[in-house]
Amino acid sequence: MNIQSLLKRIDENKALIDKRRPLAIDEVKELDAYFRIGTTYSSNALEGNTLTLSETKVLLEDGITIGGKPIRDCYEAVGHAKAYDFMLEAARSDPFAFSEDMILKLHKLFYIGIDADKAGVYRDHQVFITGTEYIPPKPEQVPALVKGMVDALIEKWDSLHPVKLAAFAHRKLVDIHPFADGNGRTARLLMNLILVNRGYQIVSIPPVLRLEYINALKAAQRDKNPSDEAFIGMIAECVIEAQKDYCRMFDIKLPKKDDIAR
């Protein structure tokens, strides 16, 4: 299915979901807690964190660390959950004003338990990404590039389809690689900040799609004939899966693919 077809399906789903809104306060709290666990697990697992979904739940809900697991994995889970909470707060702020400070705070909250000196601070050295020929910008270029990205997002906020906007923000942050570590998780939090602000569900990229996710980013970053199509398509498909999950929980009947195609 091409990108336009995916976006059409997303719009159809959203129209049905919006009819079930507004949610009760308790329903919102339940959903936030549900996605807090799943998103923290999946985003960390993509980066090699060894905590399972159940272990992540026990750590975040009960404060019980998991025996035999690296302490860093626990810090990553706790930090991601704190950044997730801020992401929701920022996305729902009224009035909403997107800013560079939001990105810095997302990283700071995620990373402060791992390395407080580098949390929310742009890198001061050249970094390299294993498994790809793409080389991120020099450290002295980072502040201006992030500012340019933020300006571009603000400019496109109301004109670009929200799913494309979220995918653009995600990829650009990964391209710039502004932090010494934690760029992927910050990019996925930023993606969700945009989606939640625009009325969409929290989106996770399941660890089983890790290779597809990496290859889609590589296709967008390659020197010869770069293309965002695979990456945008993958994010759109993950949005649809998030919509299906939401509709399952609230017993909302979505049209079948064939019905949409007609």
N, C-alpha and C positions, 0 to 999 in steps of 0.2 A: 504494500500500500504506500503510495507516495505521500509526501509531507502535507500537501493540501487536503488530501483525503483524510489523513490522520487528524488534522486540525478541525476539519468539518465534523468528524466524529466526536472530537473533544467538545466542540461547541454544542452539539446535539445533547451530549451527556450532561454538560453543565446546565443547560436550560432545564432539564428534568430535575437535576439536583437542587437548583435554585428554588424550585417550587416547594421543596421540603423545608426551606429556610423561612425565618430565622430559627436557629436551634435554641433550645432551652439552655440556660447557664450551666446546669449540671451536665448536659450532653456535650457542651463545648469542653468542659473540664475533662470528661471521660475520653473524648477524642484526643485532646492534647496529650494526656498521659499515655494513651495507647500508641500514638505515633512517636512519642518521646523515646520509648523503648526500642521500637522497630527501626527507627531512623538512626539512632545511636549505634545499634548493633550493625546494621548494614553498611553505614558509611565507614565505620572503623574496620569492619571485616574486609572491605575493599582494599584497605591499606595494610593488611596482614595482621590485624589485631586478632588474638586467638580466643577471646571470650565468645561463648555461644550466646544465642538469644536468651536462653533461660538464665545463664550466668549474668548477663547484662541486666536482666530484670531484677534478679536477687540483689545485685550490687546497688542499683539505683533506687529500688523501692525499700530495701531492708538495710542497706549500708553494710552488707556482709561481703567481705573480700573473698575471692576464690582461691583456695589452696593450690599451690603448684603453678599458678599463672603469674606471668611477669607483672611486677607492680606498675610498670609503665602502661600496660594494657588497662589496668584499673583507672589510672589517672586519665587516660584517653577517654574512657567511658564517662567518668564523672565530668570531665571538662566539656565533652561534647554535649552532655545533657544541659549543662549551664548555658552553653552557647545557644542551644536549641530554645531554651526558655527566653533568652534575650531576643532571638530571632522572631519569635511569636509576638513578643511585646513591641518590638520595633515595627513589624509588619502591620500591626493593628493600631499603631499610634494615630491619634487624631488631634491636630493635623499631621499628615504624614509628609516627611521631607527626607528623601533619600540622600545619604551623604557618605563621604569617605570614612568618617568616624565610625559608621556602622560596621564597615568591613573590618576595620582595625579592632573594634570591640569583639566581634565574632571570633577573630583569631585569638585575642587576648584571653577571653574566657575559656576557649578550648585548650590553649597551650600553657596557661600559667602554672598548672600543677606539674608540667613536664620540664619547663625551663622559663622561669619568671623573667629573666633578662631579655629573652627573645620573644616573649608573648606580646602580640600587638605591635611589633617593631619590624620595619622593613629590613630585609637582609642587607648585610654589608660586604658580601662576598659572592663570587660567581658560583652558581649551582649547575649541576648536570643531572639529567633525568635518565636513569638506567633503562635500557631496552628501546631507546629511541635516538634518532640522530638530531632531533630538535634541541637547540641550545637556547635557554632562556636569556632574556636581555641582561646587560651588565647591571650591577647593583646601583650605579649612579643614575641609571635610566628609570629605575622603578617608580619613584615618587611621581614623576611627570606622566608616566604611562598609566598609573592607577588613576590619577586625576583625569586624564583623558578618557579612560574607561567610564568613570563615574559621570563625566559630562555627557558622554555618548548615551549612557543609559537614561539619564534625565531627559535628554532630547527625544529619545525613542519611546519613553515611558507610555505615552498615550496613543502612539501611532503604530507601533509594532505589536503583532499578536503576542499576548503575555507568555505563551509557551516559547515562542521564538526569542523573546526578550530574556527569559530566564536561561535558555540555552546559551545565548550570546554572552550573558554575564558570567555564567559558569566557565565557558571555554576561554574567555578573555582573561579571567583571573588565573586560570591554569597556565595560559600562555605566558603571562607576565611573571608568574611564580614569585610573588613579592616577598614571601617569607622563607626563612631557612627550612621550615618543615611545616606540615599541616595545611598546605595549599589546597589539596583536593577536598578535604573536609570543609574548609572555609568556603570553597567554591560551591559545594553542594548546599551548605547553609544559606549562602547568598542566593542561590537559585530558588530555594524554598521561601526565602523572605519575599522575593518578587511574586512567586506564585500565590502565597497566602494573601499578600496585599491585594492581589487582583482577583481574589475569590475562589482560588483553586485549593485542592487538597495537598497535604504534605506528600512529597514524592521521594521514594527511595529507589536506589539502583541496587538490585539484589546482587550479592557476591557471585552468584552463578553466571552473571553477565560481565564479570570483570574483564575477560579477554576482549569481548565485543566492545566494551566501554573504552578500553585502552586503544584498540584499533581504530575506533571512531575518532578519538582525539588525535591519533597519529595522522589520519587522513586529512584532518583540518590543519595540521601543523606542518605537513610536508612542504618542501621547497617547490616541487614541481606539481602543478595542477592541484593546489589545496582545495578541499571541499568540505563544507559544513553539513552536507546533506545527511550523511550517515549519523552524525552526532545529534542533529536536530530531530531526525527520525527516531532515534533511540530514546531521547528525552520525551518526545511525544508519546511513544508507546508506554513509557513508564508512567506518564500522566494518566493515560487510559487505564492502566492497571490500578492506580491509586483511586480513580473514580469507581472502578468496579468494586474495589474493597469497601469504599464508602457506601455504595449502593447496597452491597450485601448486608452491611450492618444496619441500614435503615430500611431494608426491604423495598428499595426503589427498583422498578423494572426498567432496564435499559433496552433500547431497540437492538435487534440482532444486526449483524454486519450487513446481511442482505437487504434488510429494510432501509438502512442508511444509503446503501449503494443505489437503490431505486430513486 
